[in-house]
Amino acid sequence: MKGQAQNQNLSTTLTKLFNAQLQLINVLSFFFLFGCGLATGVILSSYLSNISFSLHVSQFSFSTTTPSPALIKLPPRVGLKEYLKVPAVKHDMDEKELLWRASMTPNIREFPFERVPKIAFMFLTKGPVLMAPLWEKFFKGHDGLYSIYVHSSPSYNESDPESPVFHGRRIPSKDVLWGNANMIEAERRLLANALLDIANQRFVLLSESCIPIFNFSTVYTYLMNSTENHVESYVLEGPVGNGRYSPRMRPGIQIKQWRKGSQWFEIDRALAIEVVSDRKYFPLFQKHCTGQCYADEHYLPTFVTMKHSKRNSNRTLTWVDWSRGGPHPAKFLRTEVTTEFLERMRSGSDCVYNGNHTNTCFLFARKFWPNALDRLLRFAPKIMHFNK
């Protein structure tokens, strides 16, 4: 009995001691949590006070220092500026990049900006433009209405002094052989570079021996108002016509679609884009129109007749004289240049322009020797009325 009583007293003592310790822990926990809460409250109160003060200061500052609308500088408007920027003539695009970029076209025909249409004058030459001083007079006073592009032999080192209007207008070029398919490659290269300027709407291919036979205003009006393209295209039986067709071009190109014509063309922007984008018919010419085929006389006449004949006049705007025979047209020396000769080129033919008959069929002419330049410069102001 005595042992049991001692055990109970010990148990009771231990229980009281445990309860006392638990109460102490609870008290300490309460004070700890209370302290944390108090500290959090003080920090939060201080933070909110600072925010309120900052807001008051900002409101006061805004109400007292807000500039007038005229002094607020808005960010500059970008708009279409980057898209419309014309790359430098001597760019570093390779052939694939150039043709790809030139092939892009918007599907909305209306322009969301003011635009002055230009004519792209594209010169396919071996070296300098031989008639440059005459072209200088032709272009004078018409800045903003034309662009110039020159494709010359890469070996040409520009040793001859360039006319100012042609300075810096050489595009990245490659070697070209007469009658070879790379002649078409050069033409496509010229078109592609000219297409990079969205203002160019008409495209004329010329040689170094070409001259204008009307003033700029007449040429500009004639081309901008034209409803047709000017690619000479006709059927010619015999060895220098249909005889150049290769059956290996079938089925892409049939003999009945084969055409011949002058390589010196004038086309609008829509057709120019089609030409640089052609990956079906041009490869056939590259592969099968070789040797005596002379691709430059057949590719564009055939392509245009097959795909775009409804808007083609089937005539060239560049006058030449084939009356002397041979594989090349006649060349004109100084003594052959007379006022009567120039007038005959200007109005000695009959053709159709926008559905109406006219005797203004040619705007340009070739081929002229360099020694004919002085007489051309003498007669041009009287006959062609330059600077008007």
C-alpha positions as CSV (number, residue, x, y, z in Angstrom):
1,M,0.0,0.0,0.0
2,K,2.8,2.3,0.9
3,G,4.5,1.6,-2.4
4,Q,1.4,2.3,-4.4
5,A,0.9,5.7,-2.7
6,Q,4.5,6.7,-3.5
7,N,4.0,5.8,-7.2
8,Q,0.8,7.9,-7.4
9,N,2.6,10.9,-5.8
10,L,5.5,10.5,-8.3
11,S,3.0,10.3,-11.3
12,T,1.2,13.4,-10.1
13,T,4.4,15.3,-9.7
14,L,5.5,14.4,-13.2
15,T,2.2,15.4,-14.7
16,K,2.2,18.8,-13.0
17,L,5.8,19.3,-14.2
18,F,4.8,18.5,-17.8
19,N,1.8,20.8,-17.7
20,A,3.9,23.6,-16.3
21,Q,6.4,23.2,-19.2
22,L,3.6,23.1,-21.8
23,Q,2.1,26.3,-20.4
24,L,5.5,27.9,-20.6
25,I,5.9,26.8,-24.2
26,N,2.5,28.2,-25.1
27,V,3.3,31.5,-23.5
28,L,6.6,31.8,-25.3
29,S,4.9,30.8,-28.6
30,F,2.3,33.5,-28.1
31,F,4.9,36.2,-27.5
32,F,6.9,35.0,-30.5
33,L,3.9,35.1,-32.8
34,F,2.8,38.4,-31.4
35,G,6.2,39.8,-32.0
36,C,6.3,38.6,-35.6
37,G,2.8,40.1,-36.2
38,L,3.8,43.4,-34.7
39,A,7.0,43.6,-36.8
40,T,5.1,42.7,-40.0
41,G,2.5,45.3,-39.2
42,V,5.2,48.0,-38.7
43,I,7.0,47.1,-41.9
44,L,3.8,47.0,-44.0
45,S,2.5,50.2,-42.5
46,S,5.8,51.9,-43.4
47,Y,5.7,50.5,-47.0
48,L,2.2,51.6,-47.6
49,S,3.0,55.1,-46.3
50,N,5.9,55.4,-48.7
51,I,3.7,54.3,-51.6
52,S,1.0,56.8,-50.7
53,F,3.6,59.5,-50.4
54,S,5.1,58.6,-53.8
55,L,1.7,58.7,-55.4
56,H,1.0,62.1,-53.9
57,V,4.3,63.4,-55.1
58,S,3.8,61.9,-58.6
59,Q,0.3,63.4,-58.8
60,F,1.6,66.7,-57.6
61,S,4.5,66.5,-60.1
62,F,2.2,65.5,-63.0
63,S,-0.3,68.3,-62.2
64,T,2.4,70.9,-62.0
65,T,4.8,69.8,-64.8
66,T,2.7,68.2,-67.6
67,P,4.0,69.7,-70.9
68,S,1.6,71.0,-73.5
69,P,0.6,68.5,-76.3
70,A,2.9,70.4,-78.7
71,L,6.0,69.6,-76.6
72,I,5.3,65.8,-76.3
73,K,7.7,63.9,-78.5
74,L,6.0,60.9,-80.1
75,P,8.1,58.1,-81.6
76,P,8.8,58.5,-85.3
77,R,6.3,56.7,-87.6
78,V,7.9,53.7,-89.4
79,G,5.1,52.7,-91.7
80,L,6.2,51.3,-95.1
81,K,9.5,53.1,-95.1
82,E,11.7,50.0,-94.7
83,Y,9.7,48.0,-97.2
84,L,9.8,50.8,-99.8
85,K,13.6,51.4,-99.4
86,V,15.4,50.7,-102.6
87,P,18.6,48.6,-102.2
88,A,21.8,50.0,-103.5
89,V,22.5,49.1,-107.2
90,K,25.7,47.3,-106.1
91,H,24.1,45.0,-103.6
92,D,25.5,41.6,-102.4
93,M,22.5,39.4,-103.1
94,D,23.2,36.3,-105.1
95,E,21.1,35.3,-108.2
96,K,18.5,33.2,-106.2
97,E,18.1,35.9,-103.6
98,L,17.7,38.6,-106.2
99,L,15.0,36.7,-108.3
100,W,13.1,35.7,-105.1
101,R,12.9,39.2,-103.8
102,A,12.0,40.7,-107.2
103,S,9.2,38.1,-107.6
104,M,7.3,39.4,-104.6
105,T,4.2,41.5,-105.4
106,P,1.2,42.8,-103.3
107,N,-2.2,41.4,-104.1
108,I,-3.9,44.8,-103.4
109,R,-3.5,47.0,-106.4
110,E,-4.3,50.3,-104.7
111,F,-1.3,51.9,-103.2
112,P,-1.6,53.2,-99.6
113,F,0.9,56.0,-100.3
114,E,1.6,58.6,-102.9
115,R,3.6,57.2,-105.8
116,V,5.0,58.7,-109.0
117,P,5.3,55.9,-111.7
118,K,8.8,55.6,-113.3
119,I,10.2,54.0,-116.4
120,A,13.2,51.7,-115.9
121,F,15.7,52.1,-118.7
122,M,17.8,48.9,-118.7
123,F,21.0,48.9,-120.8
124,L,22.6,45.6,-121.8
125,T,26.1,46.5,-122.9
126,K,29.7,45.2,-123.2
127,G,31.3,48.4,-121.8
128,P,30.1,52.0,-121.6
129,V,26.9,53.3,-123.1
130,L,28.2,54.7,-126.4
131,M,25.4,57.3,-126.9
132,A,25.6,58.5,-123.2
133,P,25.8,62.3,-124.1
134,L,22.6,62.0,-126.1
135,W,20.8,60.1,-123.3
136,E,22.0,62.8,-121.0
137,K,20.1,65.4,-122.9
138,F,17.1,63.1,-123.1
139,F,16.9,62.6,-119.3
140,K,17.7,66.2,-118.4
141,G,15.0,67.9,-116.3
142,H,13.0,64.7,-115.6
143,D,14.4,63.5,-112.3
144,G,12.1,61.2,-110.4
145,L,10.4,59.9,-113.5
146,Y,13.0,57.3,-114.5
147,S,15.5,54.8,-113.2
148,I,18.7,53.6,-115.0
149,Y,20.3,50.1,-114.8
150,V,23.4,49.0,-116.7
151,H,24.5,45.4,-117.2
152,S,28.0,45.4,-118.6
153,S,30.8,42.9,-118.9
154,P,32.4,42.2,-115.5
155,S,35.8,42.8,-117.2
156,Y,34.9,46.4,-118.0
157,N,36.9,48.5,-115.6
158,E,35.1,51.8,-116.3
159,S,38.3,53.3,-117.8
160,D,36.2,55.5,-120.1
161,P,34.7,58.6,-118.3
162,E,31.1,57.9,-117.5
163,S,28.3,60.3,-118.2
164,P,26.9,61.6,-114.8
165,V,23.5,60.1,-115.5
166,F,25.0,56.6,-115.8
167,H,27.5,56.9,-113.0
168,G,27.0,54.3,-110.3
169,R,24.2,52.5,-112.2
170,R,26.0,49.2,-113.0
171,I,24.3,46.2,-111.5
172,P,26.2,43.1,-110.3
173,S,26.8,41.4,-113.7
174,K,28.1,38.2,-115.4
175,D,29.6,37.4,-118.7
176,V,27.2,37.3,-121.7
177,L,27.7,35.6,-125.1
178,W,25.8,36.7,-128.2
179,G,23.0,34.2,-128.9
180,N,23.6,32.3,-125.7
181,A,20.9,31.6,-123.0
182,N,23.0,33.6,-120.6
183,M,21.8,36.7,-122.6
184,I,18.3,36.0,-121.2
185,E,19.9,35.6,-117.8
186,A,21.3,39.1,-118.1
187,E,17.9,40.4,-119.1
188,R,16.2,38.7,-116.2
189,R,19.0,40.2,-113.9
190,L,18.2,43.7,-115.2
191,L,14.5,43.2,-114.7
192,A,15.0,41.8,-111.2
193,N,17.1,44.8,-110.1
194,A,14.6,47.2,-111.6
195,L,11.7,45.5,-109.8
196,L,13.3,46.2,-106.5
197,D,12.1,49.8,-106.9
198,I,8.3,49.6,-106.6
199,A,7.9,52.9,-108.4
200,N,9.2,51.4,-111.6
201,Q,6.1,50.5,-113.7
202,R,7.4,50.2,-117.3
203,F,10.7,48.4,-118.3
204,V,12.6,49.1,-121.5
205,L,15.6,47.0,-122.7
206,L,18.2,48.9,-124.7
207,S,21.7,48.4,-126.0
208,E,24.8,50.6,-125.9
209,S,24.2,51.7,-129.5
210,C,20.5,52.6,-129.0
211,I,19.2,56.2,-129.2
212,P,15.9,57.8,-128.3
213,I,14.1,59.3,-131.3
214,F,11.5,61.3,-129.2
215,N,11.9,63.5,-126.2
216,F,11.3,62.2,-122.7
217,S,7.8,63.6,-122.2
218,T,6.6,61.9,-125.3
219,V,8.2,58.5,-124.4
220,Y,6.8,58.7,-120.8
221,T,3.3,59.5,-121.9
222,Y,3.3,56.9,-124.6
223,L,4.4,54.1,-122.2
224,M,2.4,55.1,-119.2
225,N,-0.8,55.3,-121.2
226,S,-0.2,52.1,-123.1
227,T,-2.6,49.2,-122.4
228,E,-0.2,46.7,-123.9
229,N,3.3,45.2,-123.7
230,H,5.7,45.5,-126.6
231,V,7.4,42.2,-127.3
232,E,7.8,41.4,-130.9
233,S,6.5,37.9,-131.7
234,Y,5.8,36.1,-135.0
235,V,5.9,32.7,-136.7
236,L,8.8,32.3,-139.2
237,E,9.1,29.2,-141.2
238,G,12.5,28.0,-142.2
239,P,15.9,27.3,-140.6
240,V,16.2,30.6,-138.7
241,G,12.7,30.4,-137.4
242,N,10.8,27.2,-136.6
243,G,14.0,25.3,-137.7
244,R,15.6,26.3,-134.4
245,Y,12.9,24.5,-132.3
246,S,14.0,21.4,-130.5
247,P,11.5,18.5,-130.0
248,R,13.2,17.9,-126.7
249,M,11.3,20.9,-125.4
250,R,8.1,18.9,-125.5
251,P,5.6,18.7,-123.8
252,G,6.4,22.0,-122.1
253,I,6.7,23.9,-125.4
254,Q,5.1,22.7,-128.7
255,I,6.3,23.6,-132.2
256,K,3.0,25.5,-132.7
257,Q,3.9,27.7,-129.8
258,W,7.4,28.5,-131.0
259,R,7.9,32.2,-131.8
260,K,10.6,34.6,-132.9
261,G,11.2,38.3,-132.3
262,S,13.5,41.1,-131.4
263,Q,15.1,40.8,-127.9
264,W,14.6,44.6,-127.4
265,F,11.3,44.7,-125.5
266,E,9.2,47.1,-123.4
267,I,6.9,45.5,-120.8
268,D,4.9,46.5,-117.7
269,R,5.5,45.5,-114.1
270,A,3.1,42.6,-114.1
271,L,4.8,40.9,-117.0
272,A,8.3,41.7,-115.6
273,I,7.4,39.8,-112.4
274,E,6.2,36.8,-114.5
275,V,9.5,36.8,-116.4
276,V,11.7,36.8,-113.4
277,S,9.5,34.2,-111.7
278,D,9.4,31.7,-114.6
279,R,10.9,28.4,-113.5
280,K,9.1,26.2,-116.1
281,Y,9.9,27.5,-119.5
282,F,13.2,29.3,-119.1
283,P,15.0,26.1,-117.9
284,L,13.9,24.4,-121.2
285,F,15.7,27.2,-123.1
286,Q,18.7,26.9,-121.0
287,K,18.9,23.2,-121.6
288,H,17.7,22.8,-125.2
289,C,18.1,26.2,-127.0
290,T,21.8,26.1,-127.6
291,G,24.2,26.6,-130.5
292,Q,22.4,28.1,-133.5
293,C,19.2,28.4,-131.6
294,Y,19.8,32.0,-130.3
295,A,17.6,31.9,-127.2
296,D,17.4,35.7,-126.9
297,E,15.4,35.8,-130.2
298,H,12.9,33.1,-129.1
299,Y,12.4,32.9,-125.3
300,L,10.4,36.0,-124.6
301,P,8.4,35.9,-127.8
302,T,7.5,32.3,-127.1
303,F,6.8,32.8,-123.4
304,V,4.7,35.9,-123.8
305,T,2.6,34.3,-126.7
306,M,2.0,31.2,-124.6
307,K,1.1,32.9,-121.3
308,H,0.3,36.6,-121.9
309,S,-0.7,37.1,-125.5
310,K,-3.9,39.1,-124.8
311,R,-2.0,42.1,-123.6
312,N,0.9,42.0,-126.1
313,S,1.1,44.2,-129.2
314,N,3.5,41.7,-130.9
315,R,5.8,44.6,-132.0
316,T,9.0,46.2,-130.7
317,L,9.4,49.9,-130.0
318,T,13.1,49.8,-131.2
319,W,13.6,50.6,-134.9
320,V,16.3,48.6,-136.8
321,D,17.2,48.2,-140.5
322,W,17.3,44.6,-141.7
323,S,17.3,45.5,-145.4
324,R,21.0,44.9,-145.9
325,G,20.7,41.2,-144.9
326,G,22.9,39.1,-142.7
327,P,22.6,38.0,-139.1
328,H,22.9,41.6,-137.7
329,P,21.0,44.8,-138.6
330,A,22.7,47.7,-140.3
331,K,25.0,50.0,-138.4
332,F,24.8,53.7,-139.1
333,L,27.9,55.9,-139.6
334,R,28.1,59.7,-139.1
335,T,27.4,60.5,-142.8
336,E,24.1,58.5,-142.7
337,V,22.6,60.6,-139.9
338,T,20.4,63.3,-141.5
339,T,17.3,65.0,-140.5
340,E,15.3,63.1,-143.1
341,F,16.7,59.8,-141.8
342,L,15.6,60.6,-138.3
343,E,12.2,61.7,-139.4
344,R,11.7,58.5,-141.3
345,M,12.4,56.5,-138.2
346,R,10.0,58.6,-136.2
347,S,6.9,58.5,-138.5
348,G,7.6,56.3,-141.5
349,S,5.6,53.3,-140.2
350,D,2.0,52.3,-139.4
351,C,0.9,50.4,-136.3
352,V,-1.8,50.1,-133.7
353,Y,-1.6,51.8,-130.3
354,N,-4.3,51.2,-127.8
355,G,-6.6,50.1,-130.6
356,N,-6.0,53.0,-132.9
357,H,-3.8,53.3,-135.9
358,T,-0.8,55.6,-135.6
359,N,2.5,56.4,-137.3
360,T,4.3,56.7,-134.0
361,C,5.5,53.1,-133.8
362,F,9.0,53.4,-132.6
363,L,10.5,55.3,-129.6
364,F,14.1,54.1,-129.9
365,A,16.5,53.1,-132.7
366,R,19.7,51.1,-133.2
367,K,22.6,50.6,-134.2
368,F,24.7,53.8,-134.3
369,W,28.5,54.0,-134.5
370,P,30.1,56.3,-131.9
371,N,31.2,58.7,-134.7
372,A,27.5,59.4,-135.4
373,L,27.1,61.0,-132.0
374,D,28.2,64.6,-132.9
375,R,25.5,64.8,-135.6
376,L,22.9,63.3,-133.4
377,L,23.7,65.9,-130.7
378,R,23.3,68.6,-133.4
379,F,20.0,67.4,-134.8
380,A,18.3,66.2,-131.6
381,P,17.3,69.6,-130.2
382,K,15.6,70.5,-133.5
383,I,13.9,67.2,-134.3
384,M,13.3,65.5,-131.0
385,H,12.6,68.7,-129.0
386,F,14.6,67.6,-125.9
387,N,13.9,69.4,-122.6
388,K,10.3,69.8,-123.5
